[in-house]
Amino acid sequence: MSYQHILYDVDAWIAVITLNRPDRMNAWTPTMEREVRTAMEIAGEDPKVRAIVLTGAGRAFCAGADMEELKTLDPNDIKSDQWMRAFDMNRRPDWQTRYSYYPSIPKPVICMLNGAAAGIGLVHALYCDIRFASDSTVFTTSFARRGLIAEHGISWILPRIVGHANALDLLMSARRVSSAEALQMGLVSKIFPIDQLREKTMEYVRDLVNNVSPRAVGVIKRQLYEVSFQTLAEAIIDANREMALAARSRDFKEGVASFIEKRAPNFTGD
């Protein structure tokens, strides 16, 4: 498949999705939106992919919505049918909206923040499972400084990552946050010098795809996103059910065998 505003590459179990408008600091467009979602869904279904990396080309991750497009925004487009997918009654509705589909991708999604993340760019970073950033990355929610509100479910996801008070601060002030402060509040997991960011991120991702069970990771990801809607009893019942299934899996047998035999595992995801 050909893309206009992103790059998509798969190598050694890893899919890399790159926002590719470096001359516009990867400003978000409807074309980019459709292409990122399509690429995420393709990677999620591809048996040759075990992890996904989302990043940006050039000096920014994503500087937010393209202001040229915002000038002509039709409020009716916000609820337009063009963003809808066929409803899947077997999946949680929360993960079937325009932007919150990331938790439904059954593989880890790592955001490699190579530069500024603002507005809707920050929203997409937050929906990723793990965030690594360069030590020069700057973050801002932006919305309040454009006369807008907490968009696209950021009011739900941001407090779960940085806590209620930090989320109110970041959303109401829309101030610029350094990578060091982002690390301190848990907005990102790690920061690296920009010249080491890709190497360190890919080192982490390679360890994921080579040394952990893709079957186990898919279940763990689902468990952690579902738990927001569960009681403790429901989470334990779910875990017990999944544990029984895991104990019958090939990956469990391989995990035990590789440990006993002191060798690298050869997981298949079965």
C-alpha atoms as one frame of an Amber mdcrd trajectory, in Angstrom:
protein
   0.000   0.000   0.000   1.251   3.504  -0.825   1.026   6.404   1.641   1.202
  10.189   1.210   1.823  11.506   4.730   3.462   8.562   6.508   6.159   5.953
   5.939   5.555   2.301   6.827   8.285  -0.284   7.171   8.472  -3.783   8.652
  11.740  -5.474   9.562  12.653  -8.218  12.051   9.178  -8.340  13.685   9.026
  -4.536  14.093   6.720  -2.175  12.190   7.804   1.474  12.134   5.188   4.100
  11.291   6.754   7.499  10.616   4.772  10.723  10.334   6.321  12.144   7.192
   5.687  15.867   6.720   8.995  17.159   8.126   8.675  20.505   6.327   5.476
  21.115   8.361   6.805  19.549  11.604   4.522  16.607  10.804   1.420  18.722
  11.352  -1.645  16.500  11.488  -3.962  16.222   8.479  -7.037  14.117   7.639
  -4.842  12.156   5.206  -2.317  11.421   7.947  -5.136  10.407  10.276  -6.527
   7.849   7.839  -3.078   6.510   6.975  -1.898   6.100  10.580  -5.040   4.198
  11.525  -4.815   1.994   8.449  -1.136   1.237   9.110  -1.824   0.486  12.780
  -4.583  -1.949  11.867  -2.446  -3.628   9.190   0.435  -4.037  11.654  -1.949
  -5.318  14.302  -3.112  -8.131  12.006   0.263  -8.937  10.419   1.791 -12.164
  11.837   5.221 -10.807  10.845   4.824  -7.884  13.290   5.230  -8.235  17.046
   5.694  -4.586  18.022   4.950  -1.189  16.489   6.965   2.033  16.750   5.324
   5.399  16.016   7.673   8.321  15.361   8.143  11.447  13.261  10.483  12.493
  10.469  12.766  15.485  10.950  12.920  17.648  14.070   9.393  17.137  15.436
   7.119  14.271  16.341   3.926  16.187  15.556   3.352  19.899  16.092  -0.421
  19.451  16.277  -3.129  20.002  13.714  -2.145  21.738  10.504  -3.293  25.329
  11.085  -4.095  25.790   7.403  -6.637  22.985   7.766  -8.004  24.375  11.046
  -8.773  27.719   9.382 -11.348  25.969   7.215 -12.599  23.475   9.828 -16.280
  22.623   9.439 -17.686  21.758  12.907 -19.942  19.197  11.228 -16.866  17.218
  10.144 -16.058  16.386  13.781 -18.914  13.863  13.845 -18.690  12.940  10.182
 -19.349   9.342   9.098 -16.027   9.362   7.210 -14.203   8.565  10.466 -16.415
   5.627  11.417 -15.643   1.926  11.169 -18.112  -0.934  11.196 -19.029  -1.584
  14.828 -17.624  -4.817  16.255 -19.963  -6.092  18.969 -17.226  -8.383  20.297
 -14.913  -5.484  21.202 -15.293  -2.744  23.792 -16.936   0.357  22.239 -14.376
   2.604  23.982 -11.657   1.314  21.648 -13.645   1.878  18.456 -13.785   5.665
  18.344 -11.919   7.995  16.022  -8.702   8.202  18.082  -8.931   5.684  20.926
  -8.317   2.582  18.809  -4.722   2.088  19.994  -5.653  -0.143  22.973  -7.418
  -2.498  20.547  -4.170  -3.106  18.634  -3.080  -6.484  20.082   0.626  -5.604
  20.063   2.774  -3.141  22.001   2.861   0.346  20.465   5.925   2.376  21.435
   5.996   6.099  20.696   9.471   7.407  19.859   9.183  11.148  20.403  11.971
  12.683  18.366  10.776  16.259  18.902   7.834  18.509  19.747   4.508  16.854
  20.562   1.588  19.277  20.672  -2.184  19.107  20.577  -3.425  16.148  18.613
   0.166  14.941  18.263   0.310  14.597  22.045  -3.060  12.814  22.018  -1.677
  10.102  19.733   1.458   9.781  21.841  -0.693   9.284  24.946  -2.711   6.499
  23.329   0.520   4.590  22.656   1.478   2.045  25.314   4.981   3.351  26.104
   6.677   6.673  25.324  10.415   7.328  24.913  11.563  10.874  24.119  14.624
  12.842  23.193  15.920  15.048  25.995  15.051  18.123  23.906  11.408  17.199
  23.269   8.815  19.783  24.320   5.192  18.884  25.091   2.015  20.963  25.181
  -1.689  20.169  25.109  -2.260  23.436  23.171  -6.061  23.254  23.166  -6.925
  25.957  25.708  -4.627  28.420  23.896  -6.640  27.881  20.711 -10.017  28.334
  22.403 -10.619  24.579  22.341 -11.401  22.019  25.035  -9.807  18.713  26.103
 -10.246  16.900  22.808 -10.303  13.318  21.574 -10.484  11.565  24.957  -7.373
  13.250  26.381  -9.452  14.072  29.489  -9.714  10.286  30.081  -6.214   9.100
  29.149  -4.014  11.936  30.476  -5.029  11.702  34.186  -4.437   7.949  34.066
  -0.857   8.588  32.982   0.185  11.694  34.954  -2.487  11.953  37.668  -5.477
  14.282  38.119  -3.653  17.419  39.287  -0.947  17.239  36.606  -3.592  16.654
  33.942  -5.552  19.724  35.041  -2.337  21.766  34.996  -1.310  20.617  31.513
  -4.789  21.014  30.033  -5.819  24.330  31.602  -2.495  26.133  31.209  -1.501
  24.477  27.926   2.026  25.426  28.930   5.193  23.986  27.404   6.658  21.041
  29.314  10.275  19.927  28.979  11.257  16.295  28.551  12.797  16.321  32.048
   9.511  17.437  33.610   7.593  14.989  31.399   9.779  12.172  32.751   9.263
  13.328  36.335   5.454  13.264  36.059   5.385   9.964  34.150   4.304  11.388
  30.812   7.248   9.530  29.233   9.069   6.407  30.471  12.605   7.334  29.406
  14.507  10.212  27.808  17.708   9.985  25.765  19.987  12.382  23.880  18.542
  12.806  20.401  21.492  11.031  18.787  20.812   7.957  20.968  17.011   7.948
  20.882  16.507   5.582  17.959  19.254   3.190  19.054  17.946   2.963  22.633
  14.296   2.705  21.588  14.977  -0.023  19.049  17.142  -1.877  21.583  14.118
  -1.998  23.899  11.750  -3.038  21.103  14.092  -5.761  19.836  14.173  -7.225
  23.333  10.353  -7.249  23.309  10.004  -9.031  19.985  12.776 -11.557  20.623
  12.468 -12.459  24.290   8.839 -12.216  25.383   5.802 -14.213  24.289   3.688
 -12.253  21.784   0.677 -14.192  23.011   1.334 -13.155  26.614   1.981  -9.533
  25.668  -1.311  -9.309  23.773  -3.251 -10.625  26.768  -1.377  -8.397  29.239
  -2.105  -5.314  27.131  -5.807  -6.151  27.026  -5.865  -6.780  30.780  -4.314
  -3.433  31.633  -6.691  -1.446  29.449  -9.774  -3.404  30.522  -9.031  -3.033
  34.233 -10.264   0.585  34.244 -13.745  -0.825  33.716 -13.456  -3.758  36.167
 -13.737  -4.385  39.872 -10.880  -6.215  41.589 -12.954  -9.396  41.604 -13.613
  -9.119  37.869  -9.904  -8.545  37.168  -8.990 -11.646  39.178 -11.640 -13.784
  37.487 -10.375 -12.608  34.101  -6.756 -13.320  35.100  -7.651 -16.828  36.317
  -9.359 -17.597  33.015  -6.413 -16.287  31.011  -3.921 -18.133  33.227  -5.619
 -21.444  32.466  -5.417 -20.719  28.741  -1.785 -19.574  28.978  -0.794 -22.769
  30.784  -2.028 -24.769  27.777  -0.202 -22.618  25.209   2.921 -23.487  23.230
   4.517 -20.229  24.335   4.238 -21.291  27.998   5.920 -24.611  27.256   8.638
 -22.820  25.284   9.130 -20.235  28.020   9.694 -22.928  30.635  11.877 -25.043
  28.341  14.111 -22.117  27.327  14.611 -21.159  30.986  15.523 -24.700  32.025
  17.781 -25.195  29.012  19.389 -21.754  29.484  18.817 -20.664  25.886  17.003
 -17.889  24.040  13.278 -18.579  23.615  11.674 -19.260  20.250   8.152 -17.978
  20.826   5.537 -18.428  18.100   2.581 -16.626  19.645   0.594 -19.868  19.935
